[in-house]
Amino acid sequence: MKRILVCFFFLVTVQLAHAQFYKTDTMSHKGWDPSRLVVGGSLGMVFGDYTNVDVSPLVGYRFSQYIAAGININAQYGQFRSRDYFGNTLQRDKYTIFGGGVWGRVYPLPMLFVHVQPEYNFISQSSTLYDNSGNKQIYKTDYAVPSLLLGAGYSQSVGGRVGLGFSILYDVLQDDRSPYRNSLIYRVGAGLGF
């Protein structure tokens, strides 16, 4: 049950930027329109043998009823602890991720969108191995890795410029060191401006 809850909270990190239908007259203004500004991002926290803290803001602009785009920043800290049958720590892995990129969305229908997000992340990892005699070995590595997240989603307005949404993304580049591994990325959230 604990693993199911950890997975649930990990998958339901809040992404505060999902679509909302705009009336045609709102999109008919030319030039800069502050009401088209999109502000959001993701915020997630999981604690325990697997710990993950994710703070990833984004900002963008809704160019029309059909197109929105902007920039995002990724900042994550994570830790995983492996234990033996008696509860002793065998290995502890820690990582930090910092990076960012751009994102874009196309809305073929007011509630459905296609999402594209190329990004570049700098990752710092350390693994500590423990043996029965109390000795430990530490291995550290730093690297940078590109990702290209593609996917789709659904959003629903809940009033004014606020919307709730759900999206499924996948890293199509699948670099061996990608923080997204070979798995789907689920995002559920609420947002302002989409």
C-alpha atoms as one frame of an Amber mdcrd trajectory, in Angstrom:
protein
   0.000   0.000   0.000   2.873   2.344   0.846   4.401   1.841  -2.622   1.065
   2.549  -4.289   0.732   5.819  -2.353   4.325   6.812  -3.180   3.706   6.107
  -6.875   0.411   8.007  -6.779   1.965  11.114  -5.221   4.921  10.945  -7.570
   2.661  10.793 -10.622   0.318  13.494  -9.356   2.926  16.219  -9.163   1.188
  19.438  -9.871   1.792  20.926 -13.264   0.251  24.377 -13.106  -0.202  24.985
 -16.783  -3.054  23.397 -18.654  -5.400  24.524 -21.400  -8.472  26.671 -21.208
 -10.790  27.781 -23.978 -10.569  31.448 -24.922 -13.388  33.293 -26.625 -12.655
  34.561 -30.105 -12.898  38.219 -29.065 -10.184  37.703 -26.413  -7.800  36.391
 -29.076  -8.639  39.134 -31.597  -6.451  41.777 -29.851  -3.183  42.567 -31.610
   0.094  43.105 -29.775   0.945  42.209 -26.193  -2.053  41.098 -24.126  -1.310
  40.280 -20.451  -4.428  38.098 -20.278  -2.677  35.623 -22.613   0.254  35.134
 -20.226   0.659  31.568 -18.953   2.249  30.951 -15.540   2.640  27.577 -13.905
   4.941  24.619 -13.577   5.209  21.507 -11.507   5.618  20.973  -7.793   5.918
  17.533  -6.291   7.234  15.878  -3.149   7.629  12.259  -2.068   9.423  11.196
   1.116  10.612   7.843   2.440  13.124   5.298   1.130  12.461   6.996  -2.208
  12.529  10.790  -1.889  11.867  13.251  -4.697  11.395  17.027  -4.521  10.509
  18.712  -7.822  10.132  22.473  -8.335   9.868  23.282 -12.033   8.278  26.615
 -13.011   7.246  27.626 -16.516   6.034  30.746 -18.232   4.549  31.192 -21.673
   2.154  33.022 -23.930  -1.102  31.972 -25.605  -0.622  33.220 -29.196  -4.075
  32.118 -30.393  -6.860  29.691 -29.523  -4.726  26.975 -31.088  -1.094  27.705
 -30.079   0.758  28.368 -26.808   4.511  28.272 -26.114   7.073  29.289 -23.519
  10.094  28.315 -21.423  10.504  26.007 -18.434  13.072  25.342 -15.703  13.653
  21.945 -14.067  14.971  21.593 -10.524  14.819  18.236  -8.720  16.451  16.482
  -5.813  16.083  12.757  -5.283  17.336   9.977  -3.074  16.818   6.214  -3.073
  17.844   3.821  -0.325  18.189   0.040  -0.731  17.927  -2.070   2.417  18.664
  -5.685   3.215  16.269  -8.115   4.910  17.226  -6.760   8.368  16.666  -3.109
   7.461  20.352  -2.191   7.099  21.183   0.269   4.340  23.046  -1.414   1.458
  23.135   1.481  -0.999  22.047   5.110  -1.107  21.739   6.958  -4.414  21.314
  10.741  -4.574  20.785  12.992  -7.562  20.115  16.605  -8.443  18.738  17.759
 -11.763  18.875  21.325 -13.028  17.997  22.376 -16.539  15.324  23.759 -18.741
  14.021  24.204 -22.202  11.083  25.365 -24.237   7.575  23.964 -24.608   4.776
  24.309 -27.096   1.179  23.194 -27.347  -1.243  22.923 -30.243  -4.978  22.750
 -29.468  -6.879  20.984 -32.280  -9.961  21.183 -30.024 -10.438  23.584 -27.089
 -10.037  20.803 -24.496  -7.394  18.631 -26.218  -3.753  19.516 -26.809  -0.574
  18.075 -28.272   2.512  18.916 -26.182   6.170  19.216 -27.324   8.984  19.989
 -24.843  12.674  19.814 -25.823  14.923  20.307 -22.806  18.499  19.923 -21.601
  19.228  18.783 -18.045  22.438  18.777 -15.982  22.488  15.809 -13.608  24.753
  15.170 -10.632  24.633  11.686  -9.087  26.351   9.972  -6.195  26.062   6.373
  -5.035  27.236   5.190  -1.643  27.730   1.450  -1.144  27.861   0.066   2.411
  29.318  -3.296   3.460  28.829  -5.353   6.634  32.026  -4.054   8.267  30.889
  -0.417   8.192  33.025   0.610   5.221  31.537   2.599   2.394  32.501   3.448
  -1.160  31.267   6.596  -2.882  30.940   7.006  -6.652  30.102  10.398  -8.181
  29.287  11.447 -11.707  28.098  14.624 -13.435  26.660  14.774 -16.930  24.226
  16.585 -19.199  21.494  14.921 -21.205  18.927  16.100 -23.788  15.276  15.033
 -23.726  12.376  15.538 -26.101   9.017  15.075 -24.395   6.069  14.471 -26.707
   2.513  13.751 -25.688  -1.059  14.857 -25.442  -3.532  15.944 -22.820  -6.988
  17.050 -21.837  -7.978  20.200 -19.969 -11.184  21.648 -18.608 -11.958  25.180
 -17.491 -13.200  25.501 -13.912 -13.909  29.224 -14.085 -12.235  32.385 -15.313
  -8.712  31.659 -16.530  -8.262  28.629 -14.233  -8.241  25.115 -15.664  -7.629
  21.522 -14.612  -5.837  19.087 -16.855  -4.166  15.749 -17.409  -1.321  14.923
 -19.795   0.788  11.915 -20.754   4.297  12.506 -22.110   7.175  10.333 -23.303
  10.869  11.098 -23.856  11.333  10.035 -27.489  15.129  10.540 -27.482  15.612
   7.889 -24.766  19.223   8.718 -23.968  20.638   6.022 -21.663  21.057   8.619
 -18.906  17.670  10.334 -19.321  15.980  11.197 -16.010  12.698  10.004 -17.542
  13.967   6.465 -18.300  11.844   4.352 -20.610   8.484   5.177 -19.040   5.452
   7.385 -19.489   5.297  10.689 -17.607   1.905  11.488 -16.088   1.031  15.049
 -15.122  -2.151  16.173 -13.392  -2.726  19.714 -12.292  -4.409  23.075 -12.297
  -3.245  26.208 -13.997  -3.710  29.872 -14.781  -3.647  31.140 -18.322  -4.201
  28.074 -20.450
